[in-house]
Structure formats: C-alpha cells, structure tokens
Amino acid sequence: MSAEIYSIFIIENNVIFFLYFELQEEVLLWEFLIIDIFSEFVENVPMKTIKPYLHKVNYYETDKMGITHHSNYIRYMEEARVDFLDQLGWSFIKLENEGMASPVMSVEGVFKKSTTFPETIEIMVGIEKLSAAKLTFSYEFKCNGDVVFLGKSTHCFLDLKGVPVLIEKRYPEFFADLKEIYEAGQK
C-alpha cells in the first residue's frame, strides 16, 4: 500500500492557502487549510528582518598598497548602524526629533582579512547586549563570503541636554523594537 502525497501553498493578500492531497489506492484524500498570516499562528514570529548593509570600497579609501585603510572600518560601522536603525523604523532624524541622542561609548574591532578597491563588503549588524541604559551592536563584515572584520560598538542614551535616559521607560516603542531584534538573535 503506497501513497503519493502532494501539497500546494499559495500566498495571496496576507492569507496562506494550503492544499494537501494524498492519493492512496486510487482514493483522493484532501485537506484545505486557510491561514490568515496575521492570526496567532504566526503572531510570535519576528516580523522585522534586517538586511545586510553593502559598502563598495572606494579608491580613496585604500592606502598606498591598495588595501582598505583600517580607519575606514569605524565609518563603515556607523554607516551600517544608521542603515540598521532606518530598517528598524528609527532613523537618526526620528530619534533626534524624539529628543534622544546615542553617543558612542566604545568601539572594538578585529581585522581578519584585507579588502581592496572595488570590492563590496557586506555588513551584518546585530544587537549583542541591550539594557535600559546601554546598547551594544555587533558587526560582521564579509567580502566574497569570507569574514574580514568583526566589530562592536557600545552606546548610551541621552536627552538633547546630555542627561542620561532609560530608553525602556522613556521610549518604550524603540526599546521594544530593539528587544525584538535582540531576542531573535539569541535563538
């Protein structure tokens, strides 16, 4: 007694249609499921997906040996961090309009391999540590599939007068979005 099983998924207008067929001794058994993707079935799946930031190495960013000068990597970290926050829906302009600044407290980096003009560096930003008062970003730079640099930057949060703030209390929506990305990265 053998069975042939077929299934079809169709996604249309935020609804998943799932059709399941089983052909068993010339008898067709089938199920048809309709799943609204906004139902509880998928509610706890993180909806925010952060894409890597791409930076093409410019000629002026290289040294006399044709290698990307090490001083550029901190700028690339900032470019990627700004892009990360934009994707999250919290641009620097929005944060400043909300009355918040997030200065850099520390930066670390480990160089693994050189990059050169005109290579493209793919930078993945993650959240390594998150508290009500501080945030540590992690950075993984890849070029042609190889890890070329690993970095971290730690930031605090201040109001526009320079007074420290606890973002969990003062900016709960921002903290919740950061926490979602942080928790997704811990799995």
ROVEX-137263 format. One line per 5 residues: number of its first residue (from 1); their letters; for each residue x negated, y, z of N, C-alpha, C. Coordinates in pm, 1 decimal. Atoms other than C-alpha are relative to their C-alpha. Example, Ala and Ser with C-alpha at 12.3 -4.5 7.8 and 13.67 -1.06 7.14 Angstrom:
1) as) -89.0/-119.0/0.0/-1230.0/-450.0/780.0/-90.0/120.0/0.0  82.0/-119.0/-6.0/-1367.0/-106.0/714.0/77.0/109.0/73.0
***
This chain:
1) msaei) -84.3/-116.9/0.0/0.0/0.0/0.0/-89.2/123.6/0.0  82.0/-119.7/7.8/-180.3/309.8/-121.1/89.9/121.9/-18.0  -76.1/-123.9/10.8/-67.1/666.9/-103.5/-87.5/105.7/-65.0  67.6/-115.0/58.0/-160.9/967.9/-309.2/58.0/123.0/67.4  -44.1/-118.0/-74.1/-147.3/1296.5/-120.5/-41.9/124.6/-75.8
6) ysifi) 25.0/-127.1/67.1/-122.0/1640.4/-275.8/50.8/112.7/89.3  -50.1/-116.6/-72.9/-90.0/1980.0/-117.0/-30.0/125.3/-81.1  13.3/-125.7/72.4/-46.3/2328.0/-256.8/21.9/114.0/99.2  -15.2/-122.0/-79.8/-98.4/2663.4/-81.3/23.3/115.7/-96.2  -23.6/-122.0/76.8/45.3/2981.9/-224.0/14.8/113.2/101.0
11) iennv) -12.1/-116.0/-88.3/-1.7/3319.6/-55.5/59.3/114.0/-81.4  -66.5/-108.8/70.4/233.9/3595.1/-158.5/70.1/89.5/100.9  -65.2/-97.6/-88.4/346.5/3912.1/21.0/-13.3/-37.0/147.6  31.3/31.7/-139.5/179.8/3813.6/350.6/68.0/-126.1/51.4  -63.3/125.8/-39.5/352.1/3473.1/351.6/-77.2/-113.6/-65.3
16) iffly) 66.7/119.1/52.7/182.5/3136.8/311.4/107.4/-104.4/-26.6  -89.8/108.7/35.4/386.2/2874.6/125.6/-86.1/-125.6/-9.3  77.9/123.6/-2.7/258.9/2522.9/189.8/92.2/-113.0/-43.2  -79.1/110.7/50.3/393.5/2231.7/-11.7/-86.8/-125.3/9.3  73.6/123.0/-25.5/284.3/1880.1/86.8/75.1/-115.1/-65.9
21) felqe) -61.6/114.2/68.8/352.7/1577.6/-134.6/-72.6/-126.4/40.2  61.7/130.6/-18.5/292.2/1213.0/-63.1/74.4/-98.0/-89.7  -58.2/98.5/90.1/353.7/955.7/-332.9/-38.2/-137.2/53.1  25.4/128.9/-62.6/390.9/617.0/-168.8/96.5/-100.6/-61.3  -78.8/101.1/68.5/510.7/318.9/-369.5/114.4/63.7/-78.7
26) evllw) -89.9/-69.1/89.9/676.2/549.5/-618.9/113.4/74.1/70.1  -96.4/-80.9/-73.6/870.4/732.4/-347.5/-69.0/131.8/33.7  58.8/-130.8/-24.6/805.0/1104.2/-322.9/50.6/53.9/133.6  -31.8/-61.4/-128.3/795.5/1236.0/31.8/-58.3/139.7/-5.0  54.6/-133.3/5.5/751.3/1608.7/69.1/44.8/84.4/117.7
31) eflii) -29.9/-98.4/-103.6/744.6/1889.5/317.9/-27.2/136.6/-59.7  19.8/-136.1/47.0/772.5/2258.1/254.8/-0.8/90.1/121.9  13.1/-87.7/-115.3/647.5/2500.0/514.0/-17.4/143.0/-48.4  20.4/-141.9/26.4/671.4/2876.3/507.9/-54.5/59.9/128.1  65.0/-57.0/-117.6/436.0/3056.6/742.8/-21.0/148.3/-24.6
36) difse) 23.7/-143.5/6.7/453.7/3429.8/791.2/-136.0/24.1/64.5  135.3/-13.7/-54.9/88.7/3528.5/837.2/-6.8/98.1/116.0  -0.9/-88.3/-114.8/190.9/3785.0/1096.2/68.2/-64.7/120.2  -63.6/70.2/-111.4/353.7/3521.4/1317.4/-106.2/-40.4/102.3  92.4/42.8/-104.1/197.4/3378.5/1633.8/-99.2/-103.7/-49.2
41) fvenv) 88.1/102.5/54.6/42.2/3102.8/1421.6/-140.3/54.0/-27.0  130.3/-57.2/30.1/-238.4/3336.8/1320.1/-27.8/127.3/79.3  11.7/-126.1/-72.0/-194.7/3620.8/1566.1/-133.0/14.4/73.4  122.7/-10.8/-78.9/-504.5/3536.5/1770.8/-127.2/-10.4/-84.0  116.7/1.8/86.8/-737.7/3519.8/1468.7/-45.3/144.4/-21.8
46) pmkti) 45.1/-137.7/20.0/-957.0/3833.1/1448.2/31.0/46.2/-142.5  -39.5/-51.2/130.4/-821.8/4044.4/1163.8/-110.5/84.9/-63.8  103.8/-86.4/53.3/-1130.2/4264.6/1126.4/-120.3/-84.0/-42.9  118.3/66.9/51.5/-1407.8/4129.5/907.8/-97.6/108.6/-43.7  100.8/-99.8/32.2/-1724.1/4333.7/887.0/-91.5/-55.9/-108.4
51) kpylh) 85.6/41.6/110.7/-1914.1/4310.7/561.1/-141.3/53.8/22.7  137.1/-49.8/-13.4/-2292.3/4345.0/544.7/-16.9/132.8/-73.8  37.2/-125.1/64.8/-2437.8/4683.4/455.9/-115.3/-30.1/-94.6  106.6/22.0/97.9/-2655.5/4685.5/143.3/-80.0/127.6/-18.8  89.5/-113.8/23.9/-2956.9/4914.0/108.4/-101.9/-40.1/-104.5
56) kvnyy) 101.1/22.8/103.0/-3164.2/4926.2/-208.5/-122.4/83.7/35.7  123.6/-69.2/-35.8/-3524.2/5012.7/-126.7/-36.9/97.1/-111.3  40.9/-104.3/94.0/-3621.1/5338.9/-294.2/-152.5/6.1/-9.0  145.1/-8.8/20.7/-3966.6/5400.3/-437.7/-66.7/86.4/106.7  59.8/-91.9/-98.0/-4028.9/5691.2/-198.4/-3.6/-58.1/141.6
61) etdkm) 1.5/63.2/-131.5/-3965.2/5457.3/98.3/-115.6/-99.0/16.3  111.3/95.6/-5.0/-4274.0/5249.2/17.3/-131.5/71.8/27.6  132.5/-56.4/-26.5/-4633.3/5300.1/121.4/-90.3/-21.6/-121.6  95.8/10.0/111.3/-4945.8/5300.6/-96.4/-14.0/-143.6/-51.4  10.0/140.9/40.0/-4939.2/4917.3/-100.8/128.8/-50.5/-65.4
66) githh) -125.4/39.6/62.8/-4581.8/4915.2/-239.7/98.3/-68.2/94.2  -84.0/65.4/-101.3/-4431.0/4782.5/85.0/87.2/105.3/67.3  -89.1/-91.6/-70.3/-4131.1/4943.8/254.1/-66.6/43.1/130.9  65.7/-50.8/-121.1/-4277.9/5168.4/524.7/84.7/-32.9/122.1  -69.7/45.9/-120.5/-4190.1/5047.2/874.9/91.9/106.0/60.7
71) snyir) -81.1/-106.1/-60.9/-4046.9/5386.9/978.1/141.2/5.1/-58.3  -132.2/-3.2/63.8/-3754.7/5338.8/738.6/101.2/-92.9/66.8  -92.3/100.8/-54.1/-3608.4/5043.1/927.0/94.9/58.3/105.7  -88.2/-62.8/-99.1/-3471.4/5261.5/1208.1/109.7/79.2/-71.9  -102.8/-69.2/79.4/-3294.3/5476.9/947.1/98.3/-99.7/-59.9
76) ymeea) -89.4/101.7/55.7/-3156.6/5161.8/782.5/95.5/-51.9/106.9  -87.0/43.2/-110.5/-3025.5/5052.8/1124.1/112.9/101.1/19.6  -103.2/-102.9/-17.1/-2843.5/5385.5/1156.2/100.2/-3.2/-115.3  -90.2/8.3/114.8/-2702.2/5362.0/802.2/97.0/-117.1/16.7  -82.9/119.4/-16.1/-2575.0/5010.0/875.4/99.1/16.6/115.5
81) rvdfl) -87.6/-23.6/-116.7/-2432.9/5113.7/1215.4/114.7/94.9/-36.1  -103.8/-93.5/45.0/-2245.0/5407.2/1059.6/100.8/-72.9/-88.9  -87.1/79.0/87.3/-2107.1/5171.6/792.1/86.1/-96.9/82.1  -71.5/92.8/-89.0/-2009.0/4916.4/1061.8/117.5/71.9/67.1  -105.6/-75.2/-68.4/-1813.1/5180.8/1254.9/106.3/48.2/-98.4
86) dqlgw) -97.9/-36.8/103.3/-1649.8/5304.5/933.3/92.6/-117.5/-30.2  -81.0/119.3/28.6/-1533.9/4949.2/856.1/94.0/-32.7/115.4  -80.7/25.3/-119.1/-1402.4/4921.3/1210.5/112.9/102.0/13.8  -100.9/-104.3/-7.1/-1197.9/5237.4/1155.6/-35.0/111.4/96.9  46.1/-99.7/-96.8/-1405.9/5451.8/1393.1/-123.4/71.3/-53.9
91) sfikl) 111.7/-73.6/59.3/-1622.4/5681.2/1179.7/-59.7/95.7/103.1  63.2/-97.7/-90.0/-1868.0/5918.5/1346.3/85.2/125.8/9.5  -85.0/-119.8/-1.1/-1638.1/6205.3/1245.6/119.7/-21.5/92.4  -114.5/30.2/-86.9/-1340.8/6036.9/1415.8/-43.3/-1.2/146.6  48.7/5.6/-138.3/-1546.1/5966.2/1729.7/-27.0/140.6/54.1
96) enegm) 28.0/-137.1/-43.9/-1665.9/6326.6/1745.4/128.4/80.6/16.1  -129.3/-67.9/-14.0/-1311.5/6454.6/1685.2/74.7/-44.9/125.3  -58.9/51.6/-124.4/-1205.2/6235.6/1978.8/-75.2/52.6/122.5  77.2/-58.4/-109.9/-1468.9/6417.1/2187.1/-109.4/-90.2/53.7  99.7/96.9/-46.0/-1726.3/6137.0/2204.3/-128.6/9.1/-81.0
101) aspvm) 131.1/14.9/62.9/-2097.0/6112.7/2128.7/-59.0/-131.0/50.7  59.6/128.3/-36.8/-2300.9/5793.1/2134.3/-149.1/1.4/-32.6  143.4/-8.8/28.4/-2673.8/5867.7/2158.9/-71.3/-135.6/15.0  84.1/119.3/-7.0/-2939.8/5603.0/2110.9/-82.2/6.2/128.4  79.2/9.9/-122.2/-3097.7/5491.1/2439.8/-130.5/-75.2/-24.8
106) svegv) 120.6/77.6/31.4/-3341.3/5234.9/2297.5/16.7/-68.6/-134.9  3.9/69.1/128.7/-3442.7/5067.6/1971.9/-111.3/-103.5/6.2  99.8/106.3/8.1/-3626.7/4738.4/1918.1/0.2/-57.0/-140.8  5.1/63.9/130.0/-3743.7/4566.9/1604.4/-112.5/-100.1/-11.1  100.4/102.3/27.5/-3931.1/4259.1/1489.6/-4.8/-18.4/-151.5
111) fkkst) 18.7/14.9/143.2/-4070.6/4251.8/1136.9/-37.7/-144.5/-29.4  23.6/140.3/34.4/-4058.2/3905.4/980.7/-68.9/-15.4/-136.5  49.9/11.9/136.0/-4143.8/3968.9/617.7/11.7/137.4/-66.5  -1.1/-129.0/68.4/-4217.8/4266.4/390.4/109.3/6.0/-105.8  -88.2/-25.4/113.2/-3974.4/4421.8/144.8/-67.7/104.4/-87.7
116) tfpet) 61.6/-91.3/95.8/-4062.9/4623.4/-165.3/106.8/64.0/-88.3  -84.8/-62.2/100.6/-3911.3/4854.8/-423.1/13.7/-95.7/-116.8  -134.1/-50.9/-23.8/-3649.3/4789.8/-574.4/91.7/-105.1/64.0  -80.1/106.3/-60.6/-3527.0/4501.8/-354.6/120.3/57.0/75.9  -118.1/-37.1/-77.2/-3186.9/4512.0/-189.1/-1.8/-76.9/130.9
121) ieimv) -2.8/58.9/-133.5/-3170.3/4449.9/183.7/145.3/-9.2/44.4  -134.3/22.6/-54.3/-2850.2/4300.5/326.5/-10.4/7.8/152.0  10.2/-21.4/-144.2/-2795.5/4420.4/683.5/132.0/-36.0/66.3  -118.1/41.0/-75.8/-2550.7/4242.6/911.3/-11.1/59.2/139.8  -3.8/-63.1/-131.8/-2454.4/4436.6/1222.6/95.7/-79.6/87.8
126) giekl) -84.9/66.8/-97.7/-2314.1/4266.7/1530.1/-5.8/73.8/132.6  2.0/-57.7/-134.3/-2241.6/4354.2/1889.3/-58.0/-105.0/93.0  68.0/93.5/-89.9/-2484.3/4186.3/2128.0/49.5/12.0/143.5  -46.6/-24.5/-137.0/-2368.8/4346.9/2454.9/100.8/113.2/-3.6  -102.6/-103.2/-7.9/-2064.2/4551.6/2544.4/43.5/14.7/144.4
131) saakl) -54.5/-31.1/-132.8/-1969.9/4719.7/2870.1/78.3/129.1/-12.7  -78.1/-123.7/3.1/-1751.8/5013.9/2961.7/-87.3/121.7/-25.3  88.7/-116.0/9.8/-2058.0/5241.9/2956.8/-105.5/-9.8/-109.9  108.1/17.2/97.4/-2305.1/5092.2/2703.7/38.7/-103.4/-105.3  -22.9/89.4/112.6/-2314.4/4909.8/2373.7/-134.9/-30.5/-63.9
136) tfsye) 121.9/39.6/70.2/-2598.3/4711.1/2213.8/38.9/-66.1/-131.1  -19.2/57.1/132.3/-2588.0/4647.4/1840.8/-117.5/-90.8/-32.9  106.8/83.8/54.5/-2785.7/4367.1/1677.6/2.1/15.8/-151.5  13.9/-17.5/143.5/-2915.5/4387.6/1322.9/-82.7/-115.8/-55.6  75.8/101.6/71.1/-3024.3/4109.3/1090.3/-13.5/46.6/-144.7
141) fkcng) 27.9/-44.4/136.0/-3189.8/4223.6/768.3/-42.6/-122.6/-80.0  38.5/109.0/89.8/-3209.9/3974.6/481.2/-30.3/55.7/-137.5  34.9/-34.7/137.3/-3370.9/4002.3/142.5/-24.0/-131.0/-74.6  8.9/125.1/77.5/-3333.0/3727.7/-118.6/22.8/-122.9/87.8  -34.9/111.6/-86.6/-3185.4/3504.8/152.6/-90.1/-20.8/120.0
146) dvvfl) 94.5/14.6/-111.0/-3482.2/3541.4/389.0/20.4/110.6/103.0  -5.6/-100.7/-105.1/-3465.0/3717.4/726.1/-131.4/77.3/-3.5  120.3/-83.1/9.0/-3706.0/4011.1/701.3/-19.5/88.6/122.7  8.7/-88.4/-116.1/-3626.6/4208.8/1017.3/115.1/-30.8/93.8  -102.9/12.4/-103.3/-3436.5/4168.8/1345.1/-11.1/121.8/90.0
151) gksth) 4.9/-120.3/-81.6/-3340.2/4472.9/1545.9/114.9/9.6/98.2  -103.1/-29.8/-100.2/-3136.5/4606.1/1838.2/-3.0/150.2/25.2  -6.4/-138.2/-48.5/-3017.3/4949.2/1940.9/105.3/6.2/109.7  -91.4/-14.2/-114.0/-2852.8/5039.4/2271.6/44.2/145.3/8.1  -61.2/-132.6/-0.7/-2618.4/5334.8/2305.8/84.9/17.0/125.8
156) cfldl) -93.7/-33.0/-107.6/-2432.9/5507.4/2586.9/108.5/88.7/-60.9  -109.4/-82.6/48.7/-2119.5/5719.6/2557.9/10.4/125.1/85.3  -7.3/-129.2/-67.0/-2094.3/6087.4/2642.2/116.6/79.4/-57.0  -93.0/-96.1/58.8/-1830.5/6353.9/2607.6/-84.3/108.2/-67.5  76.0/-99.3/76.5/-1926.6/6655.4/2399.9/-74.7/100.0/86.7
161) kgvpv) 76.6/-82.7/-94.0/-2058.3/6830.7/2713.3/-121.3/-75.9/52.8  114.0/79.6/-43.8/-2307.9/6548.5/2767.8/24.0/-79.2/126.4  -34.5/73.8/-121.8/-2124.7/6386.5/3059.7/32.1/-144.4/-38.6  -29.5/140.6/30.6/-2123.1/6002.5/3059.7/148.2/-32.3/17.8  -139.2/43.6/-7.4/-1784.9/5841.2/2994.4/6.0/-152.1/-7.4
166) liekr) -28.4/142.8/9.9/-1646.5/5491.4/3035.2/101.8/-17.3/-112.3  -88.9/7.5/115.8/-1500.6/5409.1/2694.4/118.6/-92.3/23.2  -110.2/92.0/-26.1/-1288.5/5125.1/2829.5/121.1/75.8/55.3  -109.8/-77.0/-59.3/-1081.4/5381.5/3025.4/37.6/120.4/-85.5  -27.5/-125.0/71.0/-1115.2/5697.5/2817.7/41.5/-21.6/-145.2
171) ypeff) -29.4/30.5/140.7/-1098.2/5541.4/2468.4/35.3/-148.9/-12.9  -31.8/143.6/-5.1/-919.3/5206.0/2518.2/17.2/-64.8/-137.9  -16.8/58.8/133.7/-836.2/5156.2/2147.1/-136.3/-30.8/-62.8  135.2/20.3/51.9/-1201.0/5198.4/2047.8/-65.4/-119.1/70.4  57.8/110.3/-76.7/-1312.4/4964.9/2326.9/61.6/-133.3/-42.7
176) adlke) -68.2/124.6/40.6/-1050.6/4703.7/2222.7/-51.3/-48.1/-135.6  52.5/39.4/131.1/-1176.2/4708.7/1861.5/-142.3/-54.3/11.2  135.9/49.9/-22.4/-1537.7/4669.7/1976.2/3.1/-137.1/66.9  -10.4/126.3/-73.8/-1437.6/4391.1/2214.6/43.4/-113.9/-90.9  -45.2/103.8/95.4/-1257.7/4201.2/1936.1/-117.2/-51.9/-82.4
181) iyeag) 116.4/39.8/80.1/-1573.2/4202.0/1722.2/-101.9/-72.8/88.3  94.9/62.3/-93.1/-1792.5/4118.1/2024.4/42.3/-143.7/31.0  -48.3/133.6/-37.2/-1576.1/3821.4/2129.0/-1.3/-95.2/-119.9  5.3/83.4/119.7/-1553.3/3692.2/1770.3/-142.7/-47.0/-26.6  139.5/35.5/20.0/-1934.0/3694.4/1754.1/-53.4/-96.1/104.6
186) qk) 44.1/89.3/-107.1/-1963.3/3495.6/2079.3/45.6/-143.8/-22.4  -53.9/135.6/24.3/-1775.1/3194.4/1937.3/-91.5/-82.0/-85.2
***
